[in-house]
Amino acid sequence: MQTGFFQVSLKCAGEAAQLCAPRFTPPLPTICDHTVIDRIRQFFSRQEEEILSGGGSKHALRMATATLLVEMSRADRQVDDTETDAVLAAIRARFDLAEQEARDLADLGHDRADHATSLYEFTRVLNEQLSREQKLHIVELLWDVAYADGRIDKYEEQLVRKIAELIYVPHPDFIAAKLRAEARAS
């Protein structure tokens, strides 16, 4: 009768091995546009050259700023073309980039914003690299994006306020930046 127990044990072990064995899974179909991937590769290769030549902090600053501007456009949960255009205009103006470079940077900012867990990783870069006046300029750019659709949502105002606090922009400067952006928008 020992052979029966042994046979049952072997049968159970064989079934367990089949359950644990890796199964063939077909590869997922690729549905991405290769031109987008090529553009991203080109952007990163340019950035890699810049990093190797000592401009890595410049790239981090661009990424942080672009990501915060993208977050600003999303704050009211309604991104329209005017806000997207305002983000691109702010990126072009701040970093003196061509249209396509600004779009590439905005696309990367969207990706970073999608995966971000907090604003700190971006505001830390601004604090490390920008002067008081440059931080104030970033706050004005954020207000410009917020005013792009013609109105300020409570979530947009809260986000600009939070970013301004994290980059140590004093409240009077925060209000002055808001008024200047409001004047430009009207």
C-alpha positions as CSV (number, residue, x, y, z in Angstrom):
1,M,0.0,0.0,0.0
2,Q,3.0,2.3,0.3
3,T,3.2,2.4,-3.5
4,G,-0.3,3.9,-3.7
5,F,0.7,6.8,-1.4
6,F,3.9,7.3,-3.4
7,Q,2.0,7.3,-6.7
8,V,-0.5,9.9,-5.4
9,S,2.4,12.1,-4.1
10,L,4.1,11.9,-7.5
11,K,0.9,12.7,-9.3
12,C,0.3,15.8,-7.0
13,A,3.9,16.9,-7.5
14,G,3.6,16.6,-11.2
15,E,0.4,18.8,-11.2
16,A,2.1,21.4,-9.0
17,A,5.1,21.5,-11.4
18,Q,2.7,22.1,-14.3
19,L,1.1,25.0,-12.5
20,C,4.4,26.6,-11.7
21,A,6.0,26.0,-15.1
22,P,6.3,29.2,-17.2
23,R,3.7,29.4,-19.9
24,F,4.1,30.8,-23.3
25,T,2.5,34.2,-23.6
26,P,2.5,35.8,-27.0
27,P,4.1,39.3,-27.2
28,L,1.8,42.2,-26.9
29,P,1.2,44.0,-30.2
30,T,3.0,47.3,-30.6
31,I,0.6,50.1,-31.1
32,C,2.9,53.1,-30.7
33,D,3.8,55.6,-33.3
34,H,7.5,55.2,-34.2
35,T,7.9,58.9,-35.1
36,V,7.0,59.8,-31.5
37,I,9.6,57.3,-30.2
38,D,12.2,58.7,-32.6
39,R,11.5,62.2,-31.5
40,I,11.9,61.2,-27.8
41,R,15.1,59.4,-28.6
42,Q,16.4,62.5,-30.4
43,F,15.5,64.7,-27.5
44,F,17.2,62.4,-25.0
45,S,20.3,62.1,-27.2
46,R,20.5,65.9,-27.3
47,Q,20.0,66.0,-23.5
48,E,22.7,63.3,-23.0
49,E,25.2,65.4,-25.0
50,E,24.3,68.4,-22.8
51,I,24.7,66.3,-19.6
52,L,28.1,65.1,-20.8
53,S,29.1,68.7,-21.5
54,G,28.1,69.7,-18.0
55,G,24.5,70.9,-18.6
56,G,22.7,68.1,-16.7
57,S,21.3,70.6,-14.2
58,K,20.0,72.6,-17.1
59,H,18.0,69.6,-18.3
60,A,16.7,68.9,-14.8
61,L,15.5,72.5,-14.5
62,R,13.8,72.3,-17.9
63,M,12.1,69.1,-17.0
64,A,11.0,70.3,-13.6
65,T,9.6,73.6,-15.0
66,A,7.8,71.8,-17.9
67,T,6.2,69.3,-15.5
68,L,5.0,72.0,-13.2
69,L,3.5,73.9,-16.1
70,V,1.8,70.8,-17.3
71,E,0.4,70.1,-13.8
72,M,-0.9,73.7,-13.9
73,S,-2.8,73.1,-17.1
74,R,-4.4,70.0,-15.6
75,A,-5.3,71.5,-12.2
76,D,-8.9,72.3,-13.1
77,R,-9.3,68.9,-14.7
78,Q,-10.2,70.5,-18.1
79,V,-7.2,70.9,-20.4
80,D,-8.1,72.9,-23.5
81,D,-6.1,74.1,-26.5
82,T,-5.5,77.5,-25.0
83,E,-3.9,76.0,-21.9
84,T,-1.8,73.7,-24.0
85,D,-0.7,76.6,-26.1
86,A,0.1,78.6,-23.0
87,V,2.3,75.8,-21.7
88,L,4.2,75.7,-24.9
89,A,4.6,79.4,-25.0
90,A,5.9,79.5,-21.5
91,I,8.4,76.7,-22.2
92,R,9.6,78.5,-25.4
93,A,9.8,81.8,-23.6
94,R,11.6,80.5,-20.5
95,F,14.1,78.3,-22.3
96,D,14.4,80.0,-25.7
97,L,13.4,76.7,-27.5
98,A,12.2,76.1,-31.0
99,E,8.5,74.9,-31.4
100,Q,9.4,71.2,-31.8
101,E,11.8,71.2,-28.9
102,A,9.1,72.9,-26.7
103,R,6.6,70.2,-27.8
104,D,9.1,67.4,-27.0
105,L,9.8,68.9,-23.6
106,A,6.0,69.3,-22.9
107,D,5.5,65.7,-23.9
108,L,8.1,64.6,-21.4
109,G,6.6,66.9,-18.8
110,H,3.3,65.1,-19.3
111,D,4.9,61.8,-18.8
112,R,6.7,63.0,-15.7
113,A,3.5,64.5,-14.3
114,D,1.6,61.2,-14.9
115,H,4.2,59.4,-12.8
116,A,4.9,62.0,-10.1
117,T,4.0,61.4,-6.5
118,S,4.6,64.9,-5.3
119,L,5.6,68.4,-6.3
120,Y,8.7,68.3,-4.1
121,E,10.9,66.5,-6.7
122,F,10.3,69.4,-9.1
123,T,10.3,72.3,-6.7
124,R,13.5,71.0,-5.1
125,V,15.3,71.5,-8.5
126,L,13.9,75.1,-8.8
127,N,15.1,75.9,-5.3
128,E,18.6,74.5,-6.0
129,Q,19.1,76.3,-9.3
130,L,17.0,79.5,-9.4
131,S,17.4,83.0,-7.9
132,R,14.5,84.7,-6.2
133,E,13.6,86.6,-9.4
134,Q,13.7,83.5,-11.5
135,K,11.4,81.7,-9.1
136,L,9.0,84.7,-9.3
137,H,9.1,84.4,-13.1
138,I,8.1,80.7,-12.8
139,V,5.2,81.7,-10.6
140,E,4.1,84.3,-13.3
141,L,4.3,81.6,-16.0
142,L,2.1,79.4,-13.8
143,W,-0.4,82.2,-13.5
144,D,-0.3,82.7,-17.3
145,V,-1.2,79.1,-17.9
146,A,-4.0,79.3,-15.2
147,Y,-5.4,82.4,-16.9
148,A,-5.2,81.0,-20.4
149,D,-8.7,79.7,-20.4
150,G,-10.1,83.0,-19.2
151,R,-10.9,82.1,-15.6
152,I,-9.1,80.9,-12.5
153,D,-10.4,77.7,-10.9
154,K,-10.0,77.2,-7.2
155,Y,-7.7,74.2,-7.8
156,E,-5.5,76.3,-10.1
157,E,-5.1,79.0,-7.5
158,Q,-4.4,76.4,-4.9
159,L,-1.7,74.8,-7.0
160,V,0.1,78.0,-7.8
161,R,-0.1,78.9,-4.1
162,K,1.4,75.5,-3.1
163,I,4.2,75.8,-5.7
164,A,5.0,79.3,-4.6
165,E,5.2,78.2,-1.0
166,L,7.5,75.3,-1.9
167,I,9.9,77.5,-3.8
168,Y,9.8,80.2,-1.1
169,V,8.1,83.0,-3.0
170,P,6.8,85.5,-0.4
171,H,3.0,86.1,-0.4
172,P,3.2,89.7,-1.6
173,D,5.3,88.6,-4.6
174,F,2.8,85.8,-5.3
175,I,0.0,88.3,-5.4
176,A,1.9,90.8,-7.5
177,A,2.7,88.0,-10.0
178,K,-1.0,87.1,-10.1
179,L,-2.0,90.7,-10.8
180,R,0.6,91.0,-13.6
181,A,-0.6,87.8,-15.2
182,E,-4.2,88.9,-14.9
183,A,-3.4,92.2,-16.6
184,R,-1.7,90.3,-19.5
185,A,-4.7,88.0,-19.8
186,S,-7.3,90.7,-20.1
